[in-house]
Amino acid sequence: MEAQPIRILLVDDDVSFLHSLEALLIGEPGLEVVGKAASGEEALAAAARAEPDVAVIDVLMPRMSGIECARLLQERYPKARVILVSGSIFEDKRPHPDDRGTDAYLEKSEVPERLHATILALAAETTAAPPSRTNT
């Protein structure tokens, strides 16, 4: 019996980056993009429809931050794993590992090289944290 694909929700208010995330993952064996959202509110609605295994969420979004969205998503769907991404170069804009309440963090510059492996590691519920989790 074939394993079910890892169901992924992508969330970013930058539509170009959102499309880039989708392009990175489309066609990858074992992965399925089940939703895209441009805000935290849209992400929560999409999660209700799709029940993703992994959500990739931008940290800095208007109205509802990625950190708040991640917390609400994990309250509602405790089995969902969350990867926060940020393009901010400012130290004070990066989520602190203890405060973010998520499973992994990637700088947007790391996404092309590390997103796929991070998703696989989280979906497998490995006990070893992805190397980028130490980014603060």
N, C-alpha and C positions, 0 to 999 in steps of 0.2 A: 504494500500500500504506500502511495506517495505521500510525503509529508505536506502539510498545509503550508502555503507561503506565509512569510512574515508580513503582516498587514501594517502599513506605514501611513501615518498622517503627517503632512508637511505644513508648517505654519510660519509665514513670514509676511510682513507688510510690504516688503520690496518685491513686487511682482516679477521682476527680472530674476532675482535670486531664487524665488519660489520655482520658477520655470527651470532654472539651472539645477536645483535640487532634484526635481522630477526627472530631468534628462539624465542625471547621474544614475538614477535608480531604475528607470524603465528598461526592461529587457534583462535585468539581472536575475539569474535563476534563483528561485526561492523567495523573491521579494515581490510585493504587490503594493503599489501606491493606491490606497483606498479613499484618500481625501486630501484636499488642499484648502487652506484657509489663509486669509489676509489679515485676520485679527483674532484676538483671544476669544471673543464672542462667537465668531464663525467656527473657530477650532472646537469649542465645546459642543456646538450644534453638530458639526461633522463627526465628532467622536461618538455622539449619541446614535448617529446613523450607522457608523462603520465599525465601532468598537476596535480601534487599532491595537496592535501588539506593541508598537513603538511610535512615539510622536517626536518629531524633530521640530523644535520651537525656537524662534528668534527671541533673544532676551529683550531687546529694546523695540517695543511696539507702542503706538498711541493707545489711549484709553485703558487697556489692560496689558500690563507687562507680561513678558514671557514667563517670568518667575511665578506670577499670580496665576496665569493660565495653567502652568505645569502643576501647581499645587491643587487647583480645582480639578484638573483632569485626573490626577492620581487619587484624589478623594473619591471621585465618582467611579473610577476604573482602576482599582488597586493593582491589577496585574499588568497594566500598561507601563512600559518603560519610557523614560523621557530623556532625550538628548537636547540640551540647550546649546544654541549656537549664537555667537556674537561677532560682529565685525568691529566692535569698539576697541580703539587702541588705548583708551583711557582706563587706567587701573581702577578708578572709583566706579566705573560703569560695569565692571565684570562681577558676576555673582560670586560670592564667597562660597566655598564648597559646603560649609555647614549650614548656610542659609538657603541654598537653592532647592534643597529637597528633591533633587533629580538624580538620575543615574549616571549621566556623563555630561561633559562640557567640551565643545570644540570651538576653536576660533574659526571664523568663516574661511580664513586662508588655509586651514587644515582640512576642510570638508572634502575637497576632491580626492585626497589621498586616504583619509581615515574614516569617512562616513560609513562606507559599506562594512568594513571590519567591525566598527563600533556597534552597528545595528546587529550584526551576527552575534557578537559577544553578548550583548544585552539580551537578545532573544533566546539565546542558549542559557541564560541566567548563570553565566559563569561567575565564580567567586572572585576571579582576578579582575580588577578594575582596568578599563582601557588606559593606556599610558597618559592620554590627555586629561584624564580625570584630575590629575594633580595640578592642572593649570589653575592659577588663582589670580 
